[in-house]
Each structure stands twice: as C-alpha cells, then as structure tokens.
Amino acid sequence: MHILELDRPAADKSALVGESFAVGTRNRAGEILAAVRWGDAEGLKVSLHRDVRVPGRRLECRFAGHRAIEGVVHSAPLLPAPKPADVADRLTVEASTAFAADDDEARALAELADQYNVVTQEGNNHGYNVRTVEMIRAGTIGDVREVHLSGKGGSGPRPLPTGTPDVPNGEIVFMGHDGPCLLGIDGLDRDTEMRVDDEEAGKSIGRYVREVLLVSDNVAFNRLYDFVGQEPLNRSLQKKGLEGTRIMHRLEIAMSVEDNRRTGPVRFVDGDTVVFEQDAAYSATDYTAPEPIPLGKAEIVGGERLERPKDFATKNAYPIRAQHDVIKALMFPDAVAEHMRFDLTNDDYAFLYRNMSGYPGESGIPEYGDADRYPEGYVKFFMYGGDAPDVPDNIRIFNKVGDAYGFLTDAAYIVDFDNGVEFILAATIFTNANQTFNDDTYEYDEIALPFMRDLGKAIYEIELQRERPHRPDLGRFRVARD
C-alpha cells in the first residue's frame, strides 16, 4: 500500500476510488483504493505497479476522460515528527508505518534515540530490501556500480559489527512480491532442513519436491504450500497467464477456507542453528471462484450423506490447458513467451528433469525401495497405467499426475531416445458413476487408469510412425540419475 500526496486539493477524491490510472507509457500503473487525510495534507491510498512504486517519485496519473492528477509517492501515511517525550517514554520504538516524513526527521529521530539511550526500528519484515531494489531499478539514486549487503536470515538479536566489514559472500534475502526468493544465503540451499510451525523435525525443500514428483506425495505438497504461501503462489500462476488455475488448500487435511489462507511460519535449520526464518503469512486475497461450481448429486460430510451437489468453488483448480502449458514451459522454456518461463538455473532444470522422469526405486530414498509398492510405472499413467513393474530403458516420461473426487489427470512430455520420438500429452478423465463425492467410490482402477494407459500407447504409436523431417535432439533430457 502506498500514499499519493496530492499537489493540489481535489474536491472529488472519493469519486476516484476504484478507478485505474496510467502513468507514462504504462496503461495500468495503479488503482485508487481510498481517499485519506493526515494533518493538513490530503491524498489517495493507491495500489501501484512495481515500475512506478518508488517513494519520493512524482507521478502524473491519467484517468479515463483525459483527467489527470499529480502527486508524490510515499510508502506509508506520513505522521508528525516524533517529540522527545515520545521517544523517552519507551525503551523501544517500533513502527511499521513511516515514523519520519523525510531524511531530516529520520536523522532527528536517530539523534533523539542516542540522546535518550533507546533503540528504534523503522519498518518491518524485509520491506526495506524491496524498497531499495525498487529505487535502484527506477534510477532514483543514479547509476549503481557496486552494492555491499550483509545479513543473516531469521529473527532475534544480531552481533554489532566491528571494524570495516568485508564484502559479503551473497548473504542476502529478498522477500519480493512473488513470494520468498532465497538467494545464496550462507548455509541455505534446497537440501537444508525445513520445519513448519512447531515441527521438531522436517525435510528439505529438495526432498519435498522429489516426493511430490516421484510418488505424488500430499504431505510434501502441503509443506511446500506452507513455504510458498497461498497468495504468492496464485499471483505467480496468474502472471503466467494460467487462466482458471487456483490453488486454495492443502491436500487430505480438512481445513476451512479461512485456515487455508494462513501458512507458515517456516524456519530452516542446520542442526540446532536456525539459518533462516519466515514469518507466518495470510492471503489477503480470497481466491474462491466468482460463481458456484456444483457437481454431482450428493456428498458425504462428517459421515452423513447430503443429497445436494458438491460446490467446487473453493477447491483447487488446474485446467488441462494450464497443465499442458506448464509442461511446455518447463521442457522448452525458449519456446514460450518470457512471462511463462520459470526462473530456474541449469542445475535446477537438471534436478527437475531427473525427478519428473525418475522412478521411485532408483531415487535412493529408502522408503521407496519396495518394488511391489512402488513399481517403475508408479505415477506414470500414460502408457503404463500407474502399475507397470518395468519401463523400457529408451522411454522416459517427464510428468505430474493427480487424482481427487473421481478426477484423474496426467500431464507429460514423453520421449523415446532410441527412435527419436517426443510429444506432450495432457488428459483428465472423470470417473464417478454414482455422482457422490467423498465416498471413496471412484472407478480409477476399472476405467481411468486403463484409459490413460491406452491413450498414451495410442499417441505413442502414431508418433512412432509419423515421418519427421528432422530428428529431435533429446540430449539435454538424458539426465544423470541419483
């Protein structure tokens, strides 16, 4: 949230609430949220695009009908400068909104803190990092040639610096608008143990990702959901243009819509040392579908059969087009628009490909060593029906499956290294003959899995016979196995 302090009073500020406006060449630069006043000043509470979200920047905001207003951006409502007594009366002054209106007031506050021997903190979470990045990107402070940043993740007291600190070795955390982005924090990588809430033990992000891909583990999904957060996750999906997609809840846990909006807290540990902590989060946006989505004739709730359709408006949704597009973006990032690509390194892609196409028994995870429970065809619905004991060495399937309420889904990139065959296939089938939800009576084994097996084989045979003017280069998909 930001405040646009107006240059001139506007009698009809309230009429602008809900209106979008343009700034420069950006047509949708922001939206008016509310009209506000503080002291003798007045302004507008605004939601701003990151390109113009720079404190101290003067904006000319253009509305429909050629109307324009001008003002200065502030990161929070301006408050009167603190008086000495305000500081002396407390041991610690903390403010999540601006305590000082400008640099002079900030310096005055620091002098008062020193005079009265108290500690002050202005701002909270990691907002100062975000503001710094925004100002650098906007050119507010000119060309930046070198940045020295140091910090340790987590909360609690920090040792005071002594002497001249060395240039840090990438010890930095940015908590951006797309959710947590961990960049080279000393001691933190995808193999660092992660604990959610008050867990006394946990696994790493890398392990959870592997479990999701290798056996479609729901507990692992829930841990990742807690780490990413509902709102950052859905905002990222929306930015990628994945229409109709919404991830609203954990899996196999009965929780209310409200409770599923809350995630975390999360901490990463190395033995008894906390490497990084992430506060609990709450999704300010309600991602419930705008209209009811009734399906079926009945549902079981609390052991009781209710003769009514089940409303899926608050359930996760992942349309088949979105599934196809995500597989395409992961396997062929250069073939999709830039906004569809994932910010992954070559090592990330190799890790992802290895586990998308891997089999439980070759993963090195002891719990997956039972070949009867976890055959090679496990979670390989296309061509192998989820239960084939063996898959030919020349075939690899890079995929993600799912099933719930009678819906069964597979989205895959399938390759045959020997014959130069490759294709993307995504399919969903609904098998719920009695049209009752939550009764655990779905025709997965009788209809859904055989259909997926035969569909995959049929498309493979077509692709095997199809003439190709150029043989595909599948080299980068031959990844080393664990």
C-alpha positions in Angstrom: 0.0 0.0 0.0 1.2 3.5 -0.9 0.0 7.1 -0.5 -0.1 9.6 -3.3 0.3 13.0 -1.7 -1.6 15.4 -4.0 -0.1 18.7 -5.2 -3.5 20.4 -5.1 -6.7 19.6 -3.2 -9.2 17.5 -5.1 -12.8 18.0 -4.2 -13.9 14.8 -5.7 -11.2 12.4 -4.5 -13.8 9.9 -3.3 -15.2 9.6 -6.8 -11.9 8.2 -8.0 -11.9 5.2 -5.6 -11.9 2.0 -7.6 -10.5 3.8 -10.8 -7.4 2.7 -12.6 -4.9 5.1 -14.0 -2.0 5.3 -16.4 1.5 6.7 -15.8 3.8 7.5 -18.7 3.6 4.6 -21.1 2.2 2.1 -18.6 -1.6 2.0 -19.1 -2.4 0.2 -15.9 0.0 1.7 -13.4 -2.2 1.6 -10.4 -5.6 1.8 -8.8 -7.2 4.2 -6.3 -8.1 2.4 -3.0 -9.3 5.2 -0.8 -9.1 8.9 -0.1 -7.1 9.8 3.0 -6.1 12.9 5.1 -3.4 13.4 7.7 -2.7 16.8 9.4 -3.1 19.5 6.8 -2.3 17.2 3.9 -4.6 15.0 1.8 -4.0 12.3 -0.7 -5.0 8.9 -2.0 -4.3 5.4 -0.9 -3.1 3.6 -4.0 -2.0 0.2 -5.3 0.9 0.7 -7.6 2.7 -1.3 -10.3 6.3 -2.0 -9.3 7.6 0.1 -12.2 6.2 3.2 -10.6 6.2 2.1 -6.9 9.1 4.4 -5.8 8.9 6.5 -2.7 9.6 10.2 -3.4 8.7 9.9 -7.1 6.3 12.4 -8.6 3.6 10.9 -10.7 1.1 12.3 -13.2 -1.8 9.9 -13.0 -4.1 9.9 -16.1 -7.6 8.7 -15.8 -10.3 7.9 -18.4 -11.8 11.1 -19.8 -8.4 12.7 -20.0 -8.4 13.8 -16.4 -5.1 13.8 -14.6 -3.8 14.4 -11.1 -0.3 14.9 -9.8 1.3 13.9 -6.5 4.3 12.3 -4.7 4.5 8.7 -3.7 5.0 7.7 -0.1 5.4 4.2 1.2 3.0 4.8 4.2 0.9 7.6 5.6 3.0 10.5 6.8 2.9 11.0 10.6 4.0 14.0 12.6 7.7 14.0 13.6 8.2 12.4 17.0 8.7 14.6 20.0 11.5 13.9 22.5 9.0 12.8 25.1 7.5 10.2 22.7 10.9 8.6 22.4 11.9 8.9 26.1 8.8 7.2 27.4 9.6 3.8 26.0 12.5 1.5 25.8 12.0 0.5 22.1 10.1 2.3 19.4 9.0 0.2 16.5 7.0 1.4 13.6 5.6 -0.5 10.6 4.4 2.8 9.1 6.7 5.8 8.5 7.7 7.5 11.7 9.7 10.1 9.8 8.4 12.1 6.9 11.9 12.8 5.3 15.6 12.4 5.8 15.9 15.3 8.2 13.3 13.8 10.5 14.9 10.4 10.3 18.2 11.9 11.4 16.5 13.8 14.2 14.9 10.6 15.4 18.3 8.9 15.4 19.8 11.8 17.5 16.9 11.6 19.9 17.3 7.8 20.3 21.0 8.3 21.0 20.2 11.2 23.5 17.7 9.1 25.5 19.6 5.8 25.1 16.8 3.9 23.5 16.6 1.6 20.5 14.5 2.4 17.4 13.4 0.3 14.4 11.6 1.7 11.5 9.9 -0.7 9.1 9.3 -4.4 9.5 9.8 -7.7 7.7 12.1 -7.2 4.7 10.4 -4.2 3.2 13.5 -2.1 3.2 15.2 -4.6 0.8 12.2 -4.4 -1.5 12.2 -0.5 -1.5 15.9 -0.4 -2.2 15.6 -2.7 -5.2 12.7 -0.6 -6.5 14.6 2.6 -6.2 17.7 1.2 -7.9 15.6 -0.2 -10.7 13.9 3.2 -11.2 17.2 5.1 -11.3 16.1 7.2 -8.3 19.7 7.3 -6.9 21.5 7.2 -10.2 23.8 4.5 -11.6 24.7 1.8 -9.1 28.1 0.2 -9.7 28.5 -1.8 -6.5 26.3 -2.9 -3.7 27.6 -4.3 -0.3 24.8 -6.1 1.6 25.1 -8.5 4.5 22.6 -10.1 6.8 21.6 -13.4 8.3 18.1 -14.8 7.9 15.8 -15.2 10.8 14.9 -13.1 13.8 16.5 -12.3 17.2 19.5 -10.3 18.3 22.4 -9.7 15.9 26.0 -9.1 16.9 27.1 -5.5 16.4 29.6 -5.0 13.5 33.2 -4.2 14.4 35.8 -2.6 12.1 35.1 -2.5 8.4 33.0 -5.4 7.2 34.2 -7.5 4.2 32.1 -7.6 1.1 29.6 -10.4 2.0 29.5 -13.6 0.1 26.0 -13.5 -1.2 24.3 -13.5 2.3 21.1 -11.8 1.3 17.4 -12.4 1.4 14.8 -10.7 -0.8 11.2 -11.2 0.1 9.6 -10.0 -3.1 6.1 -9.6 -4.3 6.2 -13.1 -5.9 6.9 -14.8 -2.6 10.0 -15.9 -0.9 13.1 -15.8 -3.1 16.2 -17.2 -1.4 19.4 -16.1 -3.0 22.7 -17.6 -1.8 22.1 -17.4 1.9 25.0 -18.8 3.7 24.1 -22.3 4.8 20.8 -22.5 3.0 20.1 -24.5 -0.1 17.4 -26.9 -1.3 18.9 -29.6 1.0 18.6 -27.5 4.2 16.1 -29.0 6.7 12.8 -27.0 6.8 10.4 -27.1 9.7 6.9 -25.7 9.6 5.3 -24.1 12.6 6.4 -26.1 15.7 7.7 -29.2 14.0 10.7 -30.7 15.8 12.0 -32.3 12.6 11.4 -31.8 8.9 12.8 -32.5 5.5 14.3 -30.2 2.9 12.6 -28.3 0.1 14.5 -30.5 -2.4 13.3 -33.7 -0.6 9.7 -32.4 -0.6 9.9 -31.6 -4.4 11.3 -35.1 -5.1 8.5 -36.7 -3.1 5.8 -34.7 -5.0 7.3 -35.7 -8.4 8.3 -39.3 -7.6 5.2 -40.5 -5.8 2.8 -37.5 -5.8 3.1 -37.2 -2.0 0.4 -35.0 -0.5 2.2 -34.2 2.8 5.2 -33.0 0.8 2.8 -30.7 -1.2 1.4 -29.3 2.0 4.9 -28.4 3.3 5.7 -26.6 0.1 2.3 -24.8 0.2 3.3 -23.5 3.7 6.6 -22.3 2.4 5.4 -20.5 -0.7 2.1 -19.2 0.7 -1.3 -19.1 -0.9 -1.3 -15.6 -2.3 2.3 -15.6 -3.8 1.6 -18.9 -5.4 -1.7 -17.8 -7.1 -0.3 -14.5 -8.1 2.6 -16.2 -9.8 0.2 -18.5 -11.6 -1.9 -15.6 -12.8 1.2 -13.7 -14.0 2.0 -16.7 -16.2 -1.4 -16.4 -17.8 -2.6 -19.8 -16.5 -6.3 -18.9 -16.6 -8.7 -20.7 -14.4 -6.0 -22.0 -12.1 -6.3 -21.6 -8.4 -4.5 -23.3 -5.5 -6.6 -22.7 -2.4 -6.0 -25.6 0.0 -3.8 -28.3 1.4 -4.4 -31.9 0.4 -6.0 -34.6 2.5 -6.5 -32.3 5.5 -9.9 -31.0 6.5 -9.4 -27.3 6.9 -11.6 -24.3 6.4 -11.2 -21.8 3.6 -10.0 -19.3 6.2 -7.4 -21.6 7.7 -6.0 -22.5 4.3 -5.3 -18.8 3.7 -2.8 -19.0 6.6 0.6 -20.5 6.0 3.8 -21.0 8.0 5.7 -19.9 9.9 8.7 -21.7 8.5 12.3 -22.0 9.6 15.4 -23.6 8.1 17.8 -25.2 10.4 21.3 -26.7 10.4 21.3 -28.9 13.5 20.5 -26.6 16.4 21.2 -23.5 14.3 18.4 -21.5 12.7 19.6 -20.5 9.3 16.6 -18.6 8.2 13.1 -17.9 9.5 10.0 -16.9 7.5 7.0 -15.5 9.4 3.5 -16.8 9.2 1.6 -15.4 6.3 -2.1 -14.7 5.5 -3.5 -14.4 2.0 -5.3 -11.0 1.7 -7.0 -12.2 -1.5 -9.9 -14.6 -1.5 -9.4 -17.0 -4.5 -12.9 -18.5 -4.3 -14.4 -18.9 -7.8 -16.8 -16.0 -8.5 -19.7 -18.3 -9.1 -20.7 -21.7 -7.5 -19.5 -24.8 -9.3 -22.0 -27.5 -8.5 -21.2 -31.1 -9.5 -22.8 -34.5 -8.8 -25.9 -35.3 -6.8 -24.6 -36.0 -3.3 -21.6 -35.7 -0.9 -20.5 -37.2 2.4 -19.8 -34.6 5.1 -18.9 -35.7 8.6 -20.1 -39.3 7.8 -23.5 -38.0 6.7 -24.8 -38.2 3.2 -26.2 -34.9 1.9 -28.4 -35.0 -1.1 -27.0 -32.0 -2.9 -24.4 -31.2 -5.5 -20.9 -30.5 -4.2 -19.7 -26.9 -4.7 -16.2 -26.8 -6.1 -15.8 -23.0 -5.9 -13.4 -23.3 -3.0 -11.4 -26.3 -4.4 -8.1 -26.3 -6.2 -8.5 -26.0 -10.0 -5.8 -26.8 -12.6 -7.3 -26.8 -16.1 -5.9 -29.1 -18.7 -4.7 -26.3 -20.9 -2.7 -24.9 -18.0 -1.2 -28.3 -17.3 -0.1 -28.6 -20.9 1.3 -25.1 -20.9 3.3 -25.7 -17.7 4.9 -28.9 -19.1 5.8 -27.0 -22.3 7.3 -24.1 -20.3 9.4 -26.5 -18.2 10.7 -28.6 -21.0 11.0 -25.9 -23.7 11.5 -22.6 -21.9 12.9 -20.9 -25.1 9.7 -21.8 -27.0 7.3 -19.9 -24.7 6.8 -16.2 -24.0 9.1 -14.7 -21.4 6.3 -14.3 -18.8 5.6 -18.0 -19.0 9.2 -19.1 -18.1 10.3 -20.2 -14.7 13.3 -18.6 -13.1 15.5 -21.7 -12.9 19.2 -22.4 -13.3 20.7 -25.2 -15.4 21.2 -27.1 -12.2 17.5 -26.6 -11.2 16.4 -27.9 -14.6 18.6 -31.0 -14.3 17.2 -31.6 -10.8 13.7 -31.2 -12.0 14.1 -33.4 -15.1 15.7 -36.1 -13.1 12.9 -36.3 -10.6 10.0 -35.7 -13.1 11.2 -38.7 -15.1 12.6 -40.8 -12.3 11.2 -44.0 -10.8 10.8 -44.4 -7.0 13.2 -47.4 -6.8 16.1 -45.5 -8.5 15.7 -42.4 -6.3 17.9 -43.7 -3.4 15.1 -42.9 -1.0 14.8 -45.9 1.3 11.1 -45.7 1.7 10.6 -46.2 -2.0 12.7 -49.3 -2.3 9.8 -51.7 -2.2 9.3 -52.5 -5.9 5.9 -54.1 -5.3 4.5 -51.0 -3.7 6.4 -48.6 -6.0 7.0 -50.2 -9.4 8.7 -48.3 -12.2 5.3 -47.4 -13.7 4.1 -45.8 -10.5 2.6 -42.4 -11.2 3.3 -43.0 -14.9 -0.3 -43.2 -16.0 0.2 -42.7 -19.7 1.4 -45.9 -21.4 1.9 -47.8 -18.1 -1.3 -47.3 -16.1 0.4 -46.5 -12.9 1.4 -50.1 -12.1 3.8 -51.5 -14.7 6.7 -53.2 -13.0 9.2 -52.2 -15.7 9.5 -49.4 -18.3 11.9 -49.8 -21.3 15.2 -48.1 -20.9 14.7 -46.0 -24.0 11.4 -44.5 -22.7 11.3 -41.6 -20.2 8.2 -39.8 -19.1 8.6 -36.3 -17.5 5.2 -35.8 -15.9 3.0 -34.9 -12.9 -0.2 -36.7 -12.1 -3.1 -36.2 -9.7 -6.4 -37.7 -8.6 -9.3 -36.4 -6.5 -13.1 -36.8 -6.3 -13.0 -39.1 -9.3 -10.9 -36.9 -11.5 -7.6 -38.4 -12.7 -5.0 -36.4 -14.5 -1.7 -36.8 -16.2 0.4 -34.1 -18.0 3.6 -35.4 -19.6 6.4 -34.9 -22.0 7.2 -38.4 -23.3 10.4 -39.3 -25.1 11.8 -42.4 -26.9 15.6 -41.8 -27.1 16.2 -44.7 -29.5 13.5 -43.8 -32.0 13.7 -40.0 -31.7 10.0 -39.7 -30.6 8.8 -36.9 -28.4 5.4 -35.4 -27.6 3.5 -33.6 -24.9 0.2 -35.1 -23.8 -2.2 -33.9 -21.1 -5.5 -35.5 -20.2 -8.1 -35.6 -17.5 -10.9 -38.2 -17.0 -13.8 -38.1 -14.6 -15.0 -41.4 -13.2 -17.7 -41.1 -10.5 -20.6 -43.3 -11.6 -22.7 -42.8 -8.5 -22.2 -39.0 -8.7 -21.4 -38.9 -4.9 -18.3 -37.2 -3.6 -16.2 -38.2 -0.5 -17.5 -41.8 -0.5 -14.2 -43.1 -1.9 -16.0 -45.0 -4.6 -14.4 -43.9 -7.9 -13.7 -46.0 -10.9 -9.9 -45.2 -11.1 -8.8 -48.9 -11.5 -11.6 -50.0 -13.7 -11.8 -47.1 -16.1 -9.5 -44.1 -15.5 -6.1 -45.8 -15.4 -6.7 -48.3 -18.2 -7.9 -45.3 -20.3 -4.8 -43.3 -19.6 -2.6 -46.3 -20.4 -4.3 -47.0 -23.7 -4.4 -43.3 -24.7 -0.7 -42.9 -24.1 0.1 -46.0 -26.1 -2.1 -44.9 -29.0 -0.5 -41.5 -29.3 3.0 -43.1 -29.0 2.2 -45.5 -31.8 1.0 -42.6 -34.0 4.2 -40.6 -33.2 6.4 -43.6 -33.8 5.1 -44.0 -37.3 4.9 -40.3 -38.2 7.7 -39.1 -40.5 9.8 -36.3 -39.2 11.9 -34.0 -41.5 14.4 -33.5 -38.6 15.3 -35.9 -35.8 14.9 -34.1 -32.4 17.9 -33.5 -30.2 17.0 -35.1 -26.9 20.4 -34.9 -25.4 19.6 -32.5 -22.6 16.9 -34.8 -21.3 19.4 -37.6 -20.7 20.0 -36.6 -17.1 22.2 -38.3 -14.6 20.4 -40.5 -12.1 20.8 -40.4 -8.3 
